[in-house]
Every structure is written in C-alpha cells, then in structure tokens.
Amino acid sequence: MDEARIREAKILVVDDLELNIKLLESLLAEAGYRKVFSTTDPRQVAPLYKDLAPDLVLLDLHMPHRNGFQVMEDLREIERDSYIPVLILTGFPDHATRLRALEAGARDFLSKPFEHVEALTRIRNMIEVRLLHNDAREQNRILEERVRERTRQLRETQLEIVRRLGRAAEYRDNVTGMHVIRMSHYCAEMARAIGWSEEECEMLLHASPMHDIGKIGIPDRILLKEGKLTAEEWEVMKSHATIGAELLSDSNSPLMQMAMEIALSHHEKWDGSGYPRGLKGDDIPIVGRIVALCDVFDALTTERPYKQAWPVEKVIAELERQSGKHFDPALVETFKSILPKILQIRGRYTESGASNKYSGGHKRLVPDEKHHLPPYFSPQA
C-alpha cells in the first residue's frame, strides 16, 4: 500500500495520562504521521470519532468517568456497519481482560511501556488493514449503487412498457389515450384513501392502465363498429375481460398479477349482474371494484364521439344511484370524500383539443338496455 496514504491516516489517541499522550504523539510524528489527535477525557471520544472518522483509535482501558470497555460500546453504536479500529493501550493484562477487550471490539494490544519498533509496527499494520477495509467498503458501496441504478432503470423500463401496453389498448378506440392516465391516478388516490401503503398505491397506479388490454383481441369490426352491437357481437366484446386476464396470466410479478386480476374483474358489479363471472359483493377483488368506479367516473365526465361529457354533479348523482348495484357502496362514499383530489387529477390530465380530434372519428351510438350495458357506459368508454 502507498506509504504516503498510510502516513495521512487519522489517528486518535485516548489516555487519561497526558504523559502517555505526549509520548505517542512524539513517536508518531517522528514516524511521519501528520494527522494525530488526542484527548484525556474518554467522554469526548464519541463526538471526536463522529467528527474525525479516524482510521485508528489508540485507547487506554483504565480511565476515570468511562473506561475503555464503555468507550468501545459507544463506538459500536457509531460503527454499526463496520468494525471499530481500536488498538488497546494497557499494561500486561490478564487473559480474561484481553478476552473481554477482544469481545468488545479491540483488534490488537500495545503494552506499556511502549517499545518503539513494536508500537509503530502494530500501528502501521492496523492502519493498513483499516484502509483496505475502507477501500473494500467503498467498492461495495459503488457496486450497490450501480445495482440500485440498474434496478431502477429496469423497473422504469418495465413500467414504461406497462403504461404503453395500457395506452395501446386505449388508442384503439380513444384517440388521445388520456383515459387510462386519469383513471389510474384516480385508482391510486382511492387506494390511498382506504389505507393502502404507498407501495400498494403505486402498484395499483401502474397495474390499472392495463384493465382493457384484452381489447387488443377484439376484432375491429366489433370494437370500431358504428351503431349498436348485436347480441352476438356484445358477447365477443365482453370477452375482452378474459382475453386481458389470459394475456397477463402466468407471471411471477406482483404488478402483473394485480393487472391480471383487474382485467378479469373490473366489469363485475356489486349486485352480481356483471361479467365475466357474475361475482357479487366482496367476492369481487377490491382492485376490480376500485377500477370499476374510477373507470365509469372518467367515462362519464369525458366527451366521446357518441356522447357529451356529463357535469360532475350529475356523475356523482349517478354513482350514488348505482351504489349497491354496480358499485361497492363503501367505495362510492370514499370516492365522494376525495372528490376535490379527483378533480385536481382530472384537471391535470385534460384531453386538450379532444373535440377536434374526435371530429373525424367513428360515431358509435349509445348502447341500449338489451345489451345489458348501463345506459351511461359504452363498451368503448
């Protein structure tokens, strides 16, 4: 190791006898060590250690106020992720004292009175070990940071793919694709309001945009049909829930598992009249119930080629009317309680110029009751 680097190492000398400190300071100065600090008060060791971050502590065992064992306890609290670089200064300790000192964190012993060559050799060896340890720890830190950064990049890539998958399905029948962005933020806000952790809320934020991914498997002649769907066509349209679940199935990713559950359950209704499984009440996964409510709210408050946007007051009245039928009553109340936040999200992700963009689009009529659709909710909403 570079000798100059060793000589630049910081050394803290702790001894209640000023004479011993002067002797060691002189010895170290003659050997070329330029960063030597000292104290006769063991109560000052912990703050000095935090301030200096020394590479070596020369520590006397027998001192007033706090002995060497107590000082090492203090240092262990500071060096939680490393060892304490302590060389004990003492007379000829008995075996039990040496063992106790080693168990407390001491790395070596320097017997009084000091033999100069032995003292400098032990000090140098300990400094070299400490510096090598610091090098290894820094390398580990750099590697861990690189792993974290690569993991972050990988996650961002995965989430970007997820977001684009969700918007890909949406773009097939919604020119701007802003619907999935708004409703996913509504969903996350709802989850937060019912007490989910931030990690769970974020997962729902990223999973909910894939709720209609199954539309990729619906033929254009049905998905983009102008006018009403026949009963047979409506059955094909409803299959987008199971298609989406199949597309997202067999993944070990919790995010994809949640997305699969959402795709399969977001058209279920509280009273059991939904599809594809006709689940009822609490049998419907909570993520499906949240997405169902947020999906309909955004569909109703957004202009589409086949309908005008509803005023928010009218939409809330409709949600209340559908409470206990289409929607979980508790979630309807939660949604109402966070409406100001919902409207902030809606304002943040507006579909600027949506009317113009829709002007050349297809003009699906509002579906009728014989297709078992709510009169306010198109299969393309």
Secondary structure, 3 states (H helix, E strand, C coil): CCHHHHHCCEEEEECCCHHHHHHHHHHHHHCCCCEEEEECCHHHHHHHHHHHCCCEEEEECCCCCCCHHHHHHHHHHHCCCCCCCEEEEECCCCHHHHHHHHHHCEEEEEECCCCHHHHHHHHHHHHHHHHHHHHHHHHHHHHHHHHHHHHHHHHHHHHHHHHHHHHHHHHCCCCCCCHHHHHHHHHHHHHHHCCCCHHHHHHHHHHHHHCCHHHHHCCHHHHCCCCCCCHHHHHHHHCHHHHHHHHHCCCCCHHHHHHHHHHHHCCCCCCCCCCCCCCCHHHCCHHHHHHHHHHHHHHHCCCECCECCCCHHHHHHHHHHCECCCECHHHHHHHHHCHHHHHHHHHHCCCCCHHHHHCCCCCCCCCCHHHCCCCCCCCCC
